[in-house]
Amino acid sequence: MKVIASSLRKGNVVEKDGKLYVILFAENIHPGKGTPVTQLDMRRIGDGVKVSERYRTTEQVERAYVEEREHTFLYADGEGYHFMNPETYDQVAVSEAVVGDAAPYLQEGMPVQVSQFNGIAISLVLPQRATFEVVETEPTTKGQTASSSYKPAVLSNGVRTTVPPHIAPGTRVVVMTADGAYVERAKD
């Protein structure tokens, strides 16, 4: 199915020269002068090679039909990351290469969109936000104002981020799964 390049998003699968690519990053660039372009960073599904492509935003790109279903994350082991389809209870093993940077944010029981092509998992999309506990952070300095002065912290998943001064170790916080940025204190 042909679609215009500007409609492509992270996780979509496109076909180019008979090979399938999963989009890792998509950005529409509108320069002050000249035609707008869509910058795509893609990974070839067959061998994992990363490719960067530029298309004019109105250019037609062949999008492959991919089955997208919600799965629940179960566990990770030597074979990879295991997900279960909550409707059929089928389990899918996803390789570390496909999971990539999302690995530290996976939590047991987390709902994840898994894209499959011919029964092979090729990409996954995590929920936008996840809740983790702050394990380590600097103590609050007295007299520090509530302005936008953030301090470094380590979360229970091992990811380093920055949090406001009022956050202490043991506090549960909500972070963005895309980059680990602090959103808010957890309400639970």
C-alpha positions in Angstrom: 0.0 0.0 0.0 1.5 3.4 -1.0 1.4 6.2 1.5 2.9 9.7 1.5 6.3 9.9 3.3 5.1 12.6 5.8 2.5 10.1 7.3 5.2 7.6 8.3 5.8 7.2 12.1 8.1 5.2 14.4 7.4 1.5 14.3 5.9 1.5 10.8 7.3 -0.9 8.3 8.2 0.1 4.7 9.3 -1.9 1.7 12.2 -0.6 -0.4 14.0 -2.5 -3.1 12.2 -5.7 -2.1 13.5 -5.5 1.5 11.5 -4.6 4.6 12.6 -1.8 7.0 11.2 -0.8 10.4 11.3 3.0 11.1 13.2 3.9 14.2 12.9 7.7 13.9 10.8 9.9 11.6 11.1 13.6 11.4 9.4 16.1 9.0 11.7 19.0 8.2 10.4 22.2 6.8 13.3 24.5 5.7 12.6 28.2 5.2 13.5 27.8 1.5 13.0 24.7 -0.6 10.8 21.7 -0.4 9.9 20.0 2.9 11.4 16.6 3.5 10.9 13.6 5.7 14.0 12.2 7.4 13.7 8.5 8.2 16.1 6.4 10.3 15.3 2.7 9.5 16.6 -0.8 10.4 16.5 -3.5 7.8 14.6 -6.4 9.2 16.6 -9.2 7.5 20.0 -8.3 8.9 19.6 -5.3 11.3 21.6 -2.8 9.2 20.6 0.8 10.0 19.9 3.1 7.1 19.0 6.8 6.9 16.8 8.1 4.1 15.3 11.4 3.0 12.0 11.7 1.0 10.1 14.7 -0.2 7.0 14.9 2.1 4.7 14.3 -0.9 6.6 11.3 -2.2 4.9 7.9 -2.2 6.5 5.2 -0.1 5.4 1.5 -0.1 4.2 0.5 3.4 4.2 -3.2 4.2 1.1 -4.8 5.8 2.1 -5.7 9.3 -0.1 -7.3 12.0 -0.1 -5.1 15.1 -1.5 -6.6 18.3 -1.3 -5.8 22.0 0.8 -8.2 24.0 1.7 -8.4 27.7 5.4 -8.5 28.7 6.2 -11.6 30.7 9.9 -11.9 31.2 13.4 -11.7 29.7 15.9 -14.6 29.5 18.8 -15.8 27.3 16.5 -16.3 24.3 15.2 -12.7 24.4 12.1 -10.9 25.7 8.9 -12.9 26.0 5.4 -11.4 25.3 2.0 -13.0 25.5 -1.1 -12.3 23.4 -3.9 -11.8 26.1 -6.6 -13.1 23.7 -5.0 -16.3 22.4 -2.4 -16.8 25.2 0.2 -17.3 22.4 3.8 -16.4 23.5 6.2 -14.5 21.3 10.0 -14.3 21.8 11.4 -11.0 20.6 15.2 -10.6 20.1 17.3 -8.0 21.9 17.9 -6.2 18.6 14.2 -5.5 18.1 13.6 -4.4 21.7 16.7 -2.1 21.6 16.6 1.0 23.8 13.2 0.1 25.2 14.6 -2.8 27.2 15.1 -1.0 30.6 11.5 0.3 30.5 9.8 -3.1 30.1 8.0 -4.1 33.3 6.3 -7.4 34.0 2.6 -7.2 32.9 3.1 -4.1 30.8 0.9 -3.8 27.7 3.0 -3.4 24.6 2.1 -3.1 20.9 4.0 -5.9 19.0 4.2 -5.7 15.2 4.7 -9.0 13.4 5.4 -9.7 9.8 4.9 -13.4 8.7 4.9 -14.4 12.4 8.2 -12.7 13.2 8.2 -9.8 15.7 9.8 -6.8 14.0 9.0 -3.9 16.2 7.3 -2.9 19.5 5.8 0.2 20.9 5.7 0.8 24.6 3.2 2.9 26.5 4.3 6.6 26.6 4.8 6.6 30.3 6.0 4.2 33.0 6.4 4.4 36.8 9.7 3.6 38.5 11.2 4.1 42.0 14.1 6.5 42.5 16.9 4.4 44.0 19.6 7.0 44.3 19.7 10.8 44.2 21.6 13.7 45.8 20.2 15.1 49.1 18.1 18.2 48.9 20.2 21.3 49.5 18.6 23.7 52.0 17.7 27.1 50.5 17.4 25.6 47.0 14.5 27.3 45.3 11.7 25.5 43.5 12.9 26.9 40.2 13.8 24.6 37.3 16.9 23.2 39.0 16.9 19.5 38.6 19.2 17.0 40.2 20.5 13.7 38.8 18.8 10.4 39.9 19.0 6.7 39.2 15.8 4.8 38.8 15.0 1.2 39.8 15.5 0.1 36.2 19.1 1.5 36.2 18.3 4.5 33.9 19.8 7.9 34.9 17.5 10.9 34.7 16.9 14.3 36.4 14.3 15.0 39.0 13.1 18.1 40.9 14.8 18.8 44.2 11.8 17.6 46.3 12.2 14.0 45.1 14.0 11.7 47.6 15.2 8.1 47.2 12.2 5.7 47.5 9.8 8.0 45.8 7.9 6.5 42.8 8.0 8.8 39.7 6.5 8.7 36.2 8.9 8.9 33.3 8.6 9.0 29.5 9.6 5.7 28.0 11.0 7.4 24.9 13.9 9.2 26.7 13.5 8.6 30.4 12.5 12.3 31.1 10.8 13.0 34.5 7.0 13.7 34.1 5.5 13.7 37.6 5.5 12.0 41.0 3.4 8.8 40.9 -0.1 9.0 42.3 -0.1 5.5 43.8 
